[in-house]
Amino acid sequence: MSRSNIFKLADAAPVEAATWPGPPSLSMQQLWFTIQRLQWASLVVVPADGTSSAEEFGRPLYEVGKLAMGDRLRLLDARELKADRTASLILDMTGANRPHNAGSREWSERVVVMIESVLAAPSAIPVALAADAAILGIELGKTSLAGARETISLVGAHRFLGCVTLAPP
């Protein structure tokens, strides 16, 4: 039985292939290759407040990771997660937490999970806490500093490996 690389929890249209004009930015590539060296199997992409979407941050990061890891990287879109589906998502997400070989630092599979802001969707909090690591998404000129601070406090500063910033359109 093969696993799909993308898992959509809501009954909306499936996540499609990248629609980005060209390759992801150099900064996104640098972020991926920096965090790829660290030990994690599940990475949650958390918008700093309710004004942004994890899609804007998580999809380009996933695209870079997919080029580097191929089918060993999955994307879970949990932006419209219902409270009764939280446990099954966490089980699927943490199932990726298997090293290749005993004592190995290489993970057999990794997963990037896009969630809604933990400030706007309380059901996203347990998902963020169950992940091995997190990336904070900030839109310059749009994201509030107070929202970013509260998100970091809720998820735990020690979980964040980095931050993705998007310039205003």
Phi and psi restraints in degrees (value plus and minus 20) as a CYANA .aco file:
   2 SER   PHI    -110.8   -70.8
   2 SER   PSI     131.3   171.3
   3 ARG   PHI    -118.5   -78.5
   3 ARG   PSI     118.2   158.2
   4 SER   PHI     -92.8   -52.8
   4 SER   PSI     126.1   166.1
   5 ASN   PHI     -96.4   -56.4
   5 ASN   PSI     -38.5     1.5
   6 ILE   PHI    -148.0  -108.0
   6 ILE   PSI     113.2   153.2
   7 PHE   PHI    -144.7  -104.7
   7 PHE   PSI      95.7   135.7
   8 LYS   PHI    -126.9   -86.9
   8 LYS   PSI     102.5   142.5
   9 LEU   PHI    -100.9   -60.9
   9 LEU   PSI     -57.2   -17.2
  10 ALA   PHI    -100.9   -60.9
  10 ALA   PSI     144.7   184.7
  11 ASP   PHI    -108.4   -68.4
  11 ASP   PSI      15.5    55.5
  12 ALA   PHI    -111.6   -71.6
  12 ALA   PSI    -199.6  -159.6
  13 ALA   PHI     -80.5   -40.5
  13 ALA   PSI     125.6   165.6
  14 PRO   PHI     -84.7   -44.7
  14 PRO   PSI     133.9   173.9
  15 VAL   PHI     -88.1   -48.1
  15 VAL   PSI     111.1   151.1
  16 GLU   PHI    -119.0   -79.0
  16 GLU   PSI     155.3   195.3
  17 ALA   PHI     -82.3   -42.3
  17 ALA   PSI     142.6   182.6
  18 ALA   PHI     -77.3   -37.3
  18 ALA   PSI     120.5   160.5
  19 THR   PHI    -136.7   -96.7
  19 THR   PSI       0.7    40.7
  20 TRP   PHI     -94.9   -54.9
  20 TRP   PSI     122.6   162.6
  21 PRO   PHI     -97.7   -57.7
  21 PRO   PSI      74.8   114.8
  22 GLY   PHI      71.0   111.0
  22 GLY   PSI    -192.1  -152.1
  23 PRO   PHI     -92.7   -52.7
  23 PRO   PSI     138.2   178.2
  24 PRO   PHI     -79.2   -39.2
  24 PRO   PSI     136.9   176.9
  25 SER   PHI     -81.2   -41.2
  25 SER   PSI     138.7   178.7
  26 LEU   PHI     -80.0   -40.0
  26 LEU   PSI     -60.0   -20.0
  27 SER   PHI     -84.9   -44.9
  27 SER   PSI     -55.6   -15.6
  28 MET   PHI     -87.7   -47.7
  28 MET   PSI     -60.2   -20.2
  29 GLN   PHI     -83.9   -43.9
  29 GLN   PSI     -63.0   -23.0
  30 GLN   PHI     -84.1   -44.1
  30 GLN   PSI     -60.5   -20.5
  31 LEU   PHI     -81.0   -41.0
  31 LEU   PSI     -68.7   -28.7
  32 TRP   PHI     -78.5   -38.5
  32 TRP   PSI     -69.9   -29.9
  33 PHE   PHI     -89.6   -49.6
  33 PHE   PSI     -41.3    -1.3
  34 THR   PHI     -94.8   -54.8
  34 THR   PSI     -67.8   -27.8
  35 ILE   PHI     -96.4   -56.4
  35 ILE   PSI     -42.3    -2.3
  36 GLN   PHI     -82.9   -42.9
  36 GLN   PSI     -51.4   -11.4
  37 ARG   PHI     -91.8   -51.8
  37 ARG   PSI     -38.3     1.7
  38 LEU   PHI    -103.5   -63.5
  38 LEU   PSI     142.3   182.3
  39 GLN   PHI    -108.4   -68.4
  39 GLN   PSI      87.2   127.2
  40 TRP   PHI    -179.4  -139.4
  40 TRP   PSI     131.7   171.7
  41 ALA   PHI    -136.1   -96.1
  41 ALA   PSI     -49.0    -9.0
  42 SER   PHI    -145.1  -105.1
  42 SER   PSI     109.2   149.2
  43 LEU   PHI    -145.0  -105.0
  43 LEU   PSI     102.4   142.4
  44 VAL   PHI    -122.1   -82.1
  44 VAL   PSI     115.0   155.0
  45 VAL   PHI    -119.9   -79.9
  45 VAL   PSI      96.0   136.0
  46 VAL   PHI    -135.8   -95.8
  46 VAL   PSI      95.2   135.2
  47 PRO   PHI     -84.5   -44.5
  47 PRO   PSI     120.7   160.7
  48 ALA   PHI     -86.1   -46.1
  48 ALA   PSI     -48.9    -8.9
  49 ASP   PHI    -170.8  -130.8
  49 ASP   PSI    -198.7  -158.7
  50 GLY   PHI     -94.7   -54.7
  50 GLY   PSI     -17.3    22.7
  51 THR   PHI    -111.0   -71.0
  51 THR   PSI     -27.4    12.6
  52 SER   PHI    -140.2  -100.2
  52 SER   PSI     142.7   182.7
  53 SER   PHI    -133.1   -93.1
  53 SER   PSI     118.4   158.4
  54 ALA   PHI     -83.8   -43.8
  54 ALA   PSI     -42.3    -2.3
  55 GLU   PHI     -77.9   -37.9
  55 GLU   PSI     -60.7   -20.7
  56 GLU   PHI     -85.2   -45.2
  56 GLU   PSI     -47.1    -7.1
  57 PHE   PHI    -120.9   -80.9
  57 PHE   PSI     -63.5   -23.5
  58 GLY   PHI     -95.3   -55.3
  58 GLY   PSI     -58.4   -18.4
  59 ARG   PHI     -82.5   -42.5
  59 ARG   PSI     -69.2   -29.2
  60 PRO   PHI     -83.0   -43.0
  60 PRO   PSI     -56.5   -16.5
  61 LEU   PHI     -84.4   -44.4
  61 LEU   PSI     -63.4   -23.4
  62 TYR   PHI     -81.5   -41.5
  62 TYR   PSI     -61.7   -21.7
  63 GLU   PHI     -81.0   -41.0
  63 GLU   PSI     -60.6   -20.6
  64 VAL   PHI     -85.6   -45.6
  64 VAL   PSI     -66.5   -26.5
  65 GLY   PHI     -81.4   -41.4
  65 GLY   PSI     -57.1   -17.1
  66 LYS   PHI     -84.0   -44.0
  66 LYS   PSI     -58.7   -18.7
  67 LEU   PHI     -82.7   -42.7
  67 LEU   PSI     -57.0   -17.0
  68 ALA   PHI    -101.7   -61.7
  68 ALA   PSI     -56.1   -16.1
  69 MET   PHI    -131.2   -91.2
  69 MET   PSI     -35.1     4.9
  70 GLY   PHI      44.5    84.5
  70 GLY   PSI    -155.8  -115.8
  71 ASP   PHI     -92.7   -52.7
  71 ASP   PSI     -23.3    16.7
  72 ARG   PHI    -103.0   -63.0
  72 ARG   PSI     -19.2    20.8
  73 LEU   PHI    -139.0   -99.0
  73 LEU   PSI     109.3   149.3
  74 ARG   PHI    -136.2   -96.2
  74 ARG   PSI     136.8   176.8
  75 LEU   PHI    -139.8   -99.8
  75 LEU   PSI     104.6   144.6
  76 LEU   PHI    -130.8   -90.8
  76 LEU   PSI     103.5   143.5
  77 ASP   PHI    -118.8   -78.8
  77 ASP   PSI      82.6   122.6
  78 ALA   PHI    -133.8   -93.8
  78 ALA   PSI       8.6    48.6
  79 ARG   PHI     -89.9   -49.9
  79 ARG   PSI     -44.6    -4.6
  80 GLU   PHI    -134.5   -94.5
  80 GLU   PSI      16.9    56.9
  81 LEU   PHI     -85.9   -45.9
  81 LEU   PSI     108.6   148.6
  82 LYS   PHI    -110.0   -70.0
  82 LYS   PSI     128.5   168.5
  83 ALA   PHI     -75.8   -35.8
  83 ALA   PSI     -56.2   -16.2
  84 ASP   PHI     -95.0   -55.0
  84 ASP   PSI     -26.5    13.5
  85 ARG   PHI    -124.7   -84.7
  85 ARG   PSI     -21.7    18.3
  86 THR   PHI     -80.2   -40.2
  86 THR   PSI     -67.5   -27.5
  87 ALA   PHI     -81.7   -41.7
  87 ALA   PSI     -63.5   -23.5
  88 SER   PHI     -86.6   -46.6
  88 SER   PSI     -55.2   -15.2
  89 LEU   PHI     -85.3   -45.3
  89 LEU   PSI     -64.5   -24.5
  90 ILE   PHI     -81.7   -41.7
  90 ILE   PSI     -61.0   -21.0
  91 LEU   PHI     -82.6   -42.6
  91 LEU   PSI     -62.9   -22.9
  92 ASP   PHI     -86.1   -46.1
  92 ASP   PSI     -62.2   -22.2
  93 MET   PHI     -85.6   -45.6
  93 MET   PSI     -64.6   -24.6
  94 THR   PHI     -99.3   -59.3
  94 THR   PSI     -32.6     7.4
  95 GLY   PHI     -86.2   -46.2
  95 GLY   PSI     -37.0     3.0
  96 ALA   PHI     -95.3   -55.3
  96 ALA   PSI     -31.3     8.7
  97 ASN   PHI    -101.0   -61.0
  97 ASN   PSI      41.8    81.8
  98 ARG   PHI    -150.1  -110.1
  98 ARG   PSI      95.8   135.8
  99 PRO   PHI     -86.2   -46.2
  99 PRO   PSI     133.2   173.2
 100 HIS   PHI     -74.2   -34.2
 100 HIS   PSI     -78.4   -38.4
 101 ASN   PHI    -151.1  -111.1
 101 ASN   PSI     136.8   176.8
 102 ALA   PHI     -76.5   -36.5
 102 ALA   PSI     110.3   150.3
 103 GLY   PHI      60.7   100.7
 103 GLY   PSI     -21.3    18.7
 104 SER   PHI    -100.8   -60.8
 104 SER   PSI     129.7   169.7
 105 ARG   PHI    -115.4   -75.4
 105 ARG   PSI     -24.9    15.1
 106 GLU   PHI    -107.5   -67.5
 106 GLU   PSI     109.7   149.7
 107 TRP   PHI    -109.3   -69.3
 107 TRP   PSI     119.5   159.5
 108 SER   PHI     -88.9   -48.9
 108 SER   PSI     -50.0   -10.0
 109 GLU   PHI    -172.0  -132.0
 109 GLU   PSI     125.7   165.7
 110 ARG   PHI    -149.6  -109.6
 110 ARG   PSI     137.7   177.7
 111 VAL   PHI    -157.2  -117.2
 111 VAL   PSI     116.2   156.2
 112 VAL   PHI    -126.2   -86.2
 112 VAL   PSI     107.4   147.4
 113 VAL   PHI    -136.9   -96.9
 113 VAL   PSI     103.2   143.2
 114 MET   PHI    -116.3   -76.3
 114 MET   PSI     104.6   144.6
 115 ILE   PHI    -143.9  -103.9
 115 ILE   PSI     147.2   187.2
 116 GLU   PHI     -97.0   -57.0
 116 GLU   PSI     149.4   189.4
 117 SER   PHI     -77.7   -37.7
 117 SER   PSI     116.4   156.4
 118 VAL   PHI     -88.3   -48.3
 118 VAL   PSI     -36.3     3.7
 119 LEU   PHI    -100.2   -60.2
 119 LEU   PSI     -49.9    -9.9
 120 ALA   PHI    -116.6   -76.6
 120 ALA   PSI     -44.6    -4.6
 121 ALA   PHI    -153.9  -113.9
 121 ALA   PSI      76.4   116.4
 122 PRO   PHI     -77.9   -37.9
 122 PRO   PSI     -45.9    -5.9
 123 SER   PHI     -87.6   -47.6
 123 SER   PSI     -34.6     5.4
 124 ALA   PHI     -99.6   -59.6
 124 ALA   PSI     -39.6     0.4
 125 ILE   PHI     -81.4   -41.4
 125 ILE   PSI     -70.6   -30.6
 126 PRO   PHI     -82.8   -42.8
 126 PRO   PSI     -50.9   -10.9
 127 VAL   PHI     -86.3   -46.3
 127 VAL   PSI     -65.9   -25.9
 128 ALA   PHI     -82.1   -42.1
 128 ALA   PSI     -59.2   -19.2
 129 LEU   PHI     -93.0   -53.0
 129 LEU   PSI     -46.0    -6.0
 130 ALA   PHI    -100.7   -60.7
 130 ALA   PSI     -39.8     0.2
 131 ALA   PHI     -92.1   -52.1
 131 ALA   PSI     132.3   172.3
 132 ASP   PHI     -90.2   -50.2
 132 ASP   PSI     -52.0   -12.0
 133 ALA   PHI    -173.4  -133.4
 133 ALA   PSI     147.3   187.3
 134 ALA   PHI    -161.3  -121.3
 134 ALA   PSI     135.3   175.3
 135 ILE   PHI    -143.9  -103.9
 135 ILE   PSI     113.1   153.1
 136 LEU   PHI    -113.6   -73.6
 136 LEU   PSI     113.9   153.9
 137 GLY   PHI    -127.1   -87.1
 137 GLY   PSI     104.9   144.9
 138 ILE   PHI    -148.5  -108.5
 138 ILE   PSI     111.8   151.8
 139 GLU   PHI    -121.2   -81.2
 139 GLU   PSI      96.2   136.2
 140 LEU   PHI     -82.0   -42.0
 140 LEU   PSI     115.0   155.0
 141 GLY   PHI      60.8   100.8
 141 GLY   PSI     -23.6    16.4
 142 LYS   PHI    -145.6  -105.6
 142 LYS   PSI     -63.1   -23.1
 143 THR   PHI     -95.7   -55.7
 143 THR   PSI     114.1   154.1
 144 SER   PHI    -102.9   -62.9
 144 SER   PSI     124.3   164.3
 145 LEU   PHI     -82.6   -42.6
 145 LEU   PSI     -60.0   -20.0
 146 ALA   PHI     -82.1   -42.1
 146 ALA   PSI     -61.2   -21.2
 147 GLY   PHI     -83.9   -43.9
 147 GLY   PSI     -62.3   -22.3
 148 ALA   PHI     -83.3   -43.3
 148 ALA   PSI     -64.0   -24.0
 149 ARG   PHI     -82.8   -42.8
 149 ARG   PSI     -63.5   -23.5
 150 GLU   PHI     -85.7   -45.7
 150 GLU   PSI     -59.2   -19.2
 151 THR   PHI     -82.1   -42.1
 151 THR   PSI     -66.3   -26.3
 152 ILE   PHI     -81.4   -41.4
 152 ILE   PSI     -59.5   -19.5
 153 SER   PHI     -86.1   -46.1
 153 SER   PSI     -63.8   -23.8
 154 LEU   PHI     -85.2   -45.2
 154 LEU   PSI     -63.3   -23.3
 155 VAL   PHI    -102.4   -62.4
 155 VAL   PSI     -52.4   -12.4
 156 GLY   PHI      85.2   125.2
 156 GLY   PSI      99.0   139.0
 157 ALA   PHI     -78.0   -38.0
 157 ALA   PSI     -52.6   -12.6
 158 HIS   PHI     -86.4   -46.4
 158 HIS   PSI     -38.0     2.0
 159 ARG   PHI    -101.7   -61.7
 159 ARG   PSI     -41.5    -1.5
 160 PHE   PHI    -101.4   -61.4
 160 PHE   PSI     105.6   145.6
 161 LEU   PHI    -112.5   -72.5
 161 LEU   PSI     -41.4    -1.4
 162 GLY   PHI    -200.0  -160.0
 162 GLY   PSI    -191.2  -151.2
 163 CYS   PHI    -161.6  -121.6
 163 CYS   PSI     119.0   159.0
 164 VAL   PHI    -127.2   -87.2
 164 VAL   PSI     107.0   147.0
 165 THR   PHI    -134.4   -94.4
 165 THR   PSI     116.8   156.8
 166 LEU   PHI    -131.3   -91.3
 166 LEU   PSI     112.9   152.9
 167 ALA   PHI     -92.7   -52.7
 167 ALA   PSI     133.8   173.8
 168 PRO   PHI     -82.3   -42.3
 168 PRO   PSI     129.9   169.9
